[in-house]
Amino acid sequence: MKKPDAIKDVPDDTLLAYVIPGVKKDVTQLIRPCRPARDWMDASPGQYAYRCIPLSAANTMGWEILNPVDVEISWSGPDAGDKIDVRGPQDPFAPHPHFGSGTVTWYIPFLFRTPPAYGLMVTGPANQDKAHIVPLDALVRTDWVPFPFTMNWRITTPQQPIRFAAGEPICRVLPYPLELLNETRIELHDLEEDPAFMQAVNEWGRQRQSDYESQKKAEREWAAKGHKPSMKELWNSRYARGSGSADSQVDHQTVYKCADVIDKRKKP
């Protein structure tokens, strides 16, 4: 048998997702760019939660992996045998009890590779809570480990049914520069040490309060006229507009637009 060539390099701007060998189902629909919408944000009065631009930005950072089938999970608890019951159709990537202690495990259909010096942050969907269960975060050295990882959630309440729908996000992957934290330090300073920045802070605060008062006045007028404001009208703040920076050309993204997944496998 011919010895394979050297392992191919991963381009700096690419996240490789190898489909696990032997997988017979179509997994192309199980990974996608993160979506901005959240049910609880939709349900907030006037969808007010979306005005928090940092929240909306975090919602769209990375790619999400989806649960393949409808399942219901329950945990007996530590005093009743530490048993996990998973009910739903058979699927190789449905959740399984694996580690014990109320932990539910999804086997991911992809083996990820990142460029050198990048790992993969593996988390639950950003700003998306679920009753009785929490996702466990991890940092995987996908720059060199030639093996797939699992996504794990920990059940917090015994004897409670927990449902995951088919197509529901259960995992988010986000490339992360490995050296950043080791090379970064935090220094404490008094704001007065930088008078120009302190002036900018004070001006921002004054303008923010003025924007808030103007917004509330506009909302009262809209309500009196029966006008339903657009999202652009509701988000008319300095932060949303990206104005107020010392750099007038600041690149301010309110959401991220991660690339669609490209299937570059050789067709049979």
N, C-alpha and C positions, 0 to 999 in steps of 0.2 A: 504494500500500500504506500502510495506516495506521501511523503511527509508534507503537511500543509505549510504554506508560506507563513511569514511572521504575521502576528495579529495586526489587523488594520487599525490605523489611527482613527480617532474620533475628531472630526473637525471642531474648531473652537465654538462654532455657532450651532452645534447640533447635539441633540439628545437622541441616542440610538435606542430603539425598543425592539429587541429580538423576540419574535413569537416563540414560546417554549416549544421545542421539538415534540412531535407526537400529538399536538393539539389539533383536533379534528373539527372543532366548531369555528364559526366566523367570529373573531374577536375584535374586528375593526371597529365595531360599534361600542366597545367597552372602554374606549379612551378618547378624550376630547379636551379642547381648551376649557378652562374653568369658566363657568357662566356667572354673570353678575347678579342675577335675581336670587332672592331668598324669600320664602313664603312669609316669614315673620316680618320682613321689611315691606313686602307688598301689603301686609295687613295693618301696618302702622298708619295712623290717621293721615290721609293725604300722601301716603307713602313717604312720610317725613324722614324715615330712617335713611333713605337714599341721599339725603342732603349731607350726611356725614361722608364726605368724599374719601377720607382714609379707609373707612369701612368698605365702600364700594370698590376702591382700588384693590384692597386685599382680597376681595371676593374673586377677582379676575386674575390673580397671580398664579401661574402654573397650569398644569394639566390635571384632569381628574379621571380616576378609574371608577367604573360603574359596577354596581352589583348586578349579576346576570339574571337572577330569577327572584320572584316573590318568596320571602321566607319569614317565618316567625320563630323567634328565639326566646328561650326562658332559661333561667339558672336556678337550681335548687337552693344555692347558698352554701356556705362552708359548713354549716351545722346539719345539713341534710344530704351529705354525700358529694357535694361539689360537682353536681352533674349538670351538663348543658344539653338542652333538647333543641334541636334544629328541625323545623318542619317546613318542607317545601320540595319542589322538584329536584331530582338528582342532577347535579351539574358539577364538573370538576373545579369550578371557581366560585361555587357557593360557599358560605361560611361553614367552618368546622370547629369543633372543640379540640384543641390541641395542647395548650399549655396549662390548662387548669386555672383555678382561682378566678373563675368567672370570665376568663379571656376567650374571645371568639376570634378565629383566624380566617382570613381570606387568602387563598393562594392566588398570586397575581399571574396572569397569562403572559407577562412580558419579563424579559431580562434586560435591564437598562444598563447602558454605558454612557458615561459622561467624559468630557475632555479631561486631560491631566489637570490636577489641582482643583477639580470640581467634584463635590459629592452631591447626593440627592437628599433634600429634605423630604421626608415622607410624613404627612400629617392627615388629619381628617379635613373635610371641606371647611374653608374659613368661614367663621361667623354662622355656623349652621349647627345648632344644638339638637340633641335628641334625648328624649326622656329615658332615664334608667341606664344609660350606656354612654361611654366617652371614648373617643379615639385616642390611641397611644402614638405619640410622635417619635420619629427616629431620624437619624442621619446615617445614610448608607454610603459606604465608600465604593460607589459605582465607577470610580475612576480606575479601579483595579480588581475588584472582587468578581470572579467569573461565575456568579451564582445568583439566582433570583431571590428576592426577599418576600416576606408576607406582610399583609396589613392586619393589624390587631386592634380590637376594641375591647374595653373592659366593662363588664356589666357591673353597675353600682347598686342595683336593687334586686334582691332575690324575689322569686315568685311573681314576676311581672312579665307579661308578654311584650316583646319588642319586635316591631315589624320593619323590615327593609323591603322596599318595592324594587321590582326589576327596573333598571335604569337609574336608580338612586346613587348619587356619588358616595363612595365609601373611602376614597383615598385621594390625596392630592400629592403630586410630585413637583418639586421645585429645585432646579439646579442651584447650588450654593458654593461660593468660592471658599475652599477649605482653609486658606491662610488668613482670611480676613479677620477672624476673631483673635487668633494668636498675635496678629500684627497690629491690632487696634487697642488703644488704651483710653480710659476715661480720666479726664482731669477736672477737678473742681475749681471754679473761679468765681469771683464776684462780678456781677454784670457791669458794675461801674468801671471795671478795667477796660471796657471797650465802649466809650461814650457814644460812638456812632451807631453801634449795634443796639445799645440801650435806647437811643432815640428811635430807631426803627421799631423796636419792641413796643414802645409807648405809643407810637403813631399807629401801629397795627391794631393795638387794643382799642384806641379811640375810634378808628375807622370801622373796626368790627362791631363795636357797640352801635355806631351810627347806622351801619348796614342792617343790623338786627332791628333797630327801631323803625327804619324805613320799610323793611320787609313786613313787619307786623302791621304797620299802617296800611300798606298796600293790600295785605290780606283782608283787613277789615273792609276796605273799600270794595275789593272783589266780592266779598261775601254779601255786601249790601246790594251790589249790582247783579248778583247771581252769576258772576264770571268764574269759570273754572280755569285756574292758571295752568299754564304749561310747565313742564319740568324745568325748562330754561328760565322761566320767570321765578320759579321757586328756588332755584339754585344760584341766584344772582348775588354771590358773595365774592370777596376778593380771592379766597382760596380756590373756589370753583373756577374763577376766571384766570387764576395764575398771575394775578397782578399784585404789586406791592413788593416784589423782589428787587434787590439792588441791581440784579442782572435783568435788564428789561427784555432780554431774549431767553429767559428761563424756559426750559422744556418741561411743561407741567402736564403730566398725564393724569386724568381723573380716573381712567380705567386702563387696564392693559389688554392688549389684543394678541394673545399668544397664538402662534401659528397653528393652523389645522394640521392634523397628523397626515403624513404622506405615506402611502403604501408603496414601497419601492421593491417589494419582493418580486422575484422572477415568476412570471406566470407559467403554469404547466402547459 
